[in-house]
Amino acid sequence: MNHRQNKSIKNIGIVLRLSYASGRELLHGISSFARANCPWSLRLLFTEGSYGSNSLIDDEKLDGIITSEPLPAEFLLRHRNVPLVVIGARAPWLGRRRRGLTFVRNDDREIGRYAAEYLLSLGKFQSFGFVPTNIPYYCSILRREGFVAHLGKHGIQARNFKETPYSDGSSEDIQALQNWLKATPKPAAIMVVHDLRATHVLKAAENVNLNRTSKLAVIGVDNDELLCDFTRPQLTSISPDHIYEGKLAARELLALLSNPLTGSGGRTVKTDRKTIIERESSKPINLGVQLASRAMSIIQRDALKGISPKDVITEIGGSRRLADLRFRECYDKSMLEVILELRLDAVKHKLETTTIPIRKILESCGFNNESNAKHFFKRRTGMTMQNWRNTH
């Protein structure tokens, strides 16, 4: 039976950039949802890099459109009353359209936050940076905001590569990236807006001998496996669930076809499904960082149990002198200083919130010598422990 003769079959136009793995995964999600739930005839309206009248404006009626690309105005006007689902951020080219419109997108701020959290977990870095595309796409802006904001909560100011007038990956662009990387304090942890852009960063790093010297950790977005495996070192990447995002877009279009007012006002539906695929580009920077991070974990776990720096060294193994040196390089303090600060904070908290006798508080916070502990407390705070309790 011809599709035009069957009123129940809907002609759905799909406009995606299939040169990216994300676009192919979106198409997979859309088509799998349609096969399972909708009597749709999917039409891929697509010519890579060009959306001309021959491919988009034809004489066949479309009942709905799913797109992740800015459409030509004439196409949008021709189909202005057709339910439309846009995968990605809100776009100015939609003009004043308010009905039959829904946006579906990943939570890009959350992706930026997720990358920052992951890089922080790798150990101590001298600097953190973000590399966008030279065309400031909305997703790039949001990912940078999430990345910068999460680092800010940890007292870290991110270094941002500033957009240039050059094309991404051009010789001028690579040179600008090289200059930026050379000026960035190392070891450095870098988030890149997406995997293709990350290949440019790793190329620049290779040109200035950085990605072979374990001074750089890099993470991209999209987990384009062909690109991630192509780079040297292989690229760690955040993998948003684009297949689910495609299914979500198809679901929203189905709802619009049933009731166009569902998308009244151009509502946004967000998803934050994602995971990190670890590869060589984000392996811990060096043994010194690993050593210091392990020591800090032990101290945070056992500082109130009477642990000493010697106990820490015994657990992690190695030289006391080397461990102290690496720890101070990473945290600007000795292991003993960190242990005493953690104990002091715990004592203050218990003095302020309980009526437990001071001797018992000192014992519970890891101080074995009451007299020394009281002298240490007064030297640090300018008050006796009793005065602190009375005051606070």
ZAMARGU-4260 file (C-alpha; in steps of 0.2 Angstrom, whole numbers, plus 5000, padded with zeros to 4 digits):
<rodrens>
0) 5000/5000/5000 | 5006/5017/4996 | 5011/5028/5010 | 5000/5042/5003 | 4985/5030/5003
5) 4987/5025/5021 | 4982/5039/5032 | 4989/5031/5048 | 5007/5032/5041 | 5016/5048/5045
10) 5030/5055/5034 | 5043/5061/5046 | 5058/5071/5040 | 5075/5068/5049 | 5089/5081/5048
15) 5105/5075/5057 | 5124/5077/5054 | 5129/5059/5051 | 5147/5063/5049 | 5148/5063/5068
20) 5145/5047/5078 | 5133/5056/5089 | 5122/5060/5074 | 5122/5041/5069 | 5118/5036/5086
25) 5103/5049/5087 | 5097/5041/5071 | 5098/5024/5078 | 5088/5029/5093 | 5074/5038/5082
30) 5072/5023/5071 | 5072/5010/5084 | 5058/5020/5094 | 5048/5022/5077 | 5049/5003/5073
35) 5043/4999/5090 | 5030/5012/5093 | 5025/5022/5077 | 5018/5019/5059 | 5031/5031/5053
40) 5039/5033/5036 | 5056/5041/5040 | 5064/5052/5027 | 5082/5057/5029 | 5083/5074/5022
45) 5101/5076/5022 | 5116/5082/5012 | 5132/5084/5022 | 5137/5102/5025 | 5123/5108/5014
50) 5104/5109/5016 | 5098/5115/4999 | 5081/5116/4992 | 5083/5100/4982 | 5085/5089/4997
55) 5073/5098/5009 | 5060/5106/5000 | 5050/5094/4990 | 5032/5091/4985 | 5029/5077/4998
60) 5020/5083/5013 | 5029/5080/5030 | 5019/5077/5045 | 5033/5080/5058 | 5052/5084/5058
65) 5066/5079/5070 | 5082/5089/5068 | 5098/5094/5076 | 5103/5106/5063 | 5099/5125/5059
70) 5087/5124/5045 | 5085/5136/5030 | 5072/5149/5034 | 5062/5145/5018 | 5061/5127/5023
75) 5055/5131/5041 | 5042/5143/5034 | 5036/5130/5022 | 5033/5118/5036 | 5029/5131/5049
80) 5014/5121/5055 | 5022/5105/5056 | 5027/5098/5073 | 5045/5100/5076 | 5057/5092/5088
85) 5075/5100/5089 | 5089/5090/5097 | 5100/5103/5105 | 5099/5120/5113 | 5086/5133/5109
90) 5090/5142/5092 | 5086/5159/5086 | 5082/5153/5069 | 5065/5147/5075 | 5059/5165/5077
95) 5043/5167/5086 | 5037/5149/5084 | 5027/5144/5099 | 5016/5129/5095 | 5021/5111/5090
100) 5039/5113/5096 | 5049/5104/5108 | 5068/5104/5112 | 5077/5088/5118 | 5095/5090/5123
105) 5108/5083/5135 | 5111/5093/5151 | 5127/5101/5145 | 5131/5110/5161 | 5130/5093/5169
110) 5143/5086/5157 | 5155/5100/5161 | 5153/5097/5179 | 5155/5078/5177 | 5171/5081/5167
115) 5178/5092/5181 | 5173/5080/5195 | 5182/5066/5185 | 5198/5076/5182 | 5199/5081/5200
120) 5198/5063/5205 | 5214/5059/5196 | 5225/5068/5208 | 5234/5085/5210 | 5235/5096/5195
125) 5244/5113/5193 | 5230/5119/5182 | 5214/5115/5174 | 5208/5121/5157 | 5194/5121/5144
130) 5195/5121/5125 | 5179/5126/5115 | 5177/5126/5097 | 5181/5143/5088 | 5163/5145/5084
135) 5154/5147/5101 | 5141/5134/5100 | 5128/5134/5114 | 5133/5117/5120 | 5151/5123/5121
140) 5146/5138/5132 | 5136/5127/5144 | 5149/5114/5146 | 5162/5127/5150 | 5150/5135/5163
145) 5147/5118/5171 | 5166/5114/5171 | 5171/5131/5178 | 5158/5131/5191 | 5162/5114/5198
150) 5181/5119/5199 | 5176/5135/5207 | 5168/5126/5221 | 5185/5118/5225 | 5193/5135/5224
155) 5201/5132/5207 | 5200/5144/5193 | 5200/5136/5176 | 5210/5143/5162 | 5200/5144/5146
160) 5207/5144/5128 | 5200/5159/5120 | 5191/5157/5103 | 5201/5163/5088 | 5196/5168/5070
165) 5204/5153/5063 | 5195/5137/5057 | 5196/5122/5070 | 5211/5111/5066 | 5219/5124/5054
170) 5238/5127/5055 | 5235/5144/5063 | 5223/5136/5076 | 5235/5122/5080 | 5249/5135/5083
175) 5237/5145/5095 | 5233/5129/5104 | 5252/5125/5106 | 5255/5142/5113 | 5241/5140/5125
180) 5247/5123/5131 | 5265/5129/5133 | 5259/5143/5144 | 5248/5132/5155 | 5256/5126/5171
185) 5259/5108/5171 | 5253/5095/5175 | 5237/5101/5168 | 5220/5093/5166 | 5210/5099/5150
190) 5192/5096/5145 | 5188/5098/5127 | 5171/5102/5121 | 5170/5087/5109 | 5181/5073/5103
195) 5185/5080/5086 | 5191/5096/5094 | 5201/5085/5106 | 5211/5078/5091 | 5217/5096/5088
200) 5222/5098/5106 | 5232/5081/5106 | 5240/5086/5089 | 5246/5102/5097 | 5252/5093/5113
205) 5262/5081/5102 | 5270/5096/5093 | 5277/5103/5109 | 5281/5086/5116 | 5268/5086/5130
210) 5257/5070/5127 | 5272/5059/5128 | 5279/5066/5144 | 5264/5063/5156 | 5261/5081/5159
215) 5244/5082/5152 | 5227/5074/5155 | 5214/5076/5142 | 5195/5072/5141 | 5183/5074/5126
220) 5164/5072/5124 | 5154/5060/5113 | 5165/5044/5113 | 5167/5044/5095 | 5177/5028/5095
225) 5185/5030/5078 | 5192/5047/5084 | 5196/5041/5101 | 5206/5026/5095 | 5215/5036/5082
230) 5223/5049/5093 | 5239/5046/5102 | 5237/5044/5116 | 5220/5036/5114 | 5207/5049/5120
235) 5196/5047/5136 | 5179/5053/5133 | 5162/5056/5141 | 5149/5046/5132 | 5131/5054/5132
240) 5118/5041/5128 | 5114/5048/5111 | 5103/5033/5107 | 5092/5036/5122 | 5092/5055/5117
245) 5086/5050/5099 | 5072/5039/5107 | 5067/5053/5118 | 5066/5065/5103 | 5055/5052/5094
250) 5044/5050/5109 | 5041/5069/5110 | 5037/5070/5092 | 5024/5057/5094 | 5016/5067/5108
255) 5016/5082/5097 | 5008/5073/5083 | 4994/5068/5095 | 4993/5085/5103 | 5003/5100/5095
260) 4999/5110/5111 | 5011/5098/5121 | 5025/5108/5114 | 5017/5125/5117 | 5030/5138/5121
265) 5044/5127/5115 | 5047/5117/5130 | 5064/5109/5134 | 5066/5090/5139 | 5083/5086/5146
270) 5093/5070/5148 | 5109/5067/5158 | 5113/5049/5154 | 5131/5047/5152 | 5147/5038/5157
275) 5166/5040/5155 | 5176/5029/5144 | 5194/5029/5150 | 5208/5028/5139 | 5227/5033/5139
280) 5224/5052/5138 | 5218/5053/5156 | 5229/5040/5165 | 5236/5047/5182 | 5249/5060/5178
285) 5264/5052/5187 | 5269/5041/5201 | 5272/5056/5212 | 5254/5062/5211 | 5248/5044/5214
290) 5259/5043/5229 | 5253/5060/5237 | 5234/5056/5233 | 5235/5039/5242 | 5244/5047/5257
295) 5230/5060/5258 | 5216/5047/5257 | 5224/5037/5271 | 5226/5053/5282 | 5208/5058/5279
300) 5202/5041/5283 | 5213/5039/5299 | 5218/5056/5306 | 5207/5055/5321 | 5213/5037/5325
305) 5230/5043/5331 | 5239/5040/5314 | 5256/5047/5311 | 5266/5051/5295 | 5276/5035/5298
310) 5260/5025/5298 | 5255/5032/5282 | 5272/5028/5274 | 5271/5010/5280 | 5254/5008/5272
315) 5259/5016/5255 | 5277/5009/5255 | 5292/5018/5249 | 5304/5032/5256 | 5298/5044/5270
320) 5309/5058/5262 | 5301/5055/5244 | 5283/5053/5251 | 5285/5070/5261 | 5293/5079/5246
325) 5279/5073/5234 | 5265/5077/5247 | 5272/5094/5249 | 5273/5097/5231 | 5255/5093/5228
330) 5247/5100/5244 | 5259/5114/5250 | 5259/5106/5267 | 5267/5091/5276 | 5258/5076/5280
335) 5259/5080/5299 | 5252/5097/5296 | 5237/5090/5287 | 5234/5077/5301 | 5235/5090/5315
340) 5223/5102/5305 | 5210/5088/5303 | 5211/5084/5322 | 5210/5103/5326 | 5194/5105/5316
345) 5187/5090/5324 | 5191/5096/5341 | 5183/5113/5338 | 5167/5105/5331 | 5165/5094/5347
350) 5168/5108/5358 | 5155/5118/5350 | 5142/5105/5348 | 5144/5093/5363 | 5147/5093/5382
355) 5159/5079/5381 | 5174/5082/5393 | 5189/5089/5385 | 5200/5074/5389 | 5188/5063/5380
360) 5187/5074/5365 | 5206/5074/5363 | 5206/5055/5364 | 5192/5054/5351 | 5201/5065/5339
365) 5218/5056/5339 | 5228/5067/5352 | 5238/5055/5363 | 5246/5068/5374 | 5233/5080/5382
370) 5246/5093/5388 | 5254/5094/5371 | 5237/5095/5362 | 5231/5109/5374 | 5247/5119/5370
375) 5244/5116/5351 | 5226/5122/5352 | 5230/5138/5361 | 5245/5142/5349 | 5233/5139/5334
380) 5218/5148/5340 | 5224/5160/5354 | 5212/5153/5366 | 5211/5138/5378 | 5199/5124/5374
385) 5187/5129/5388 | 5187/5147/5382 | 5183/5141/5365 | 5169/5131/5371 | 5162/5145/5381
390) 5163/5157/5367 | 5156/5146/5354
</rodrens>
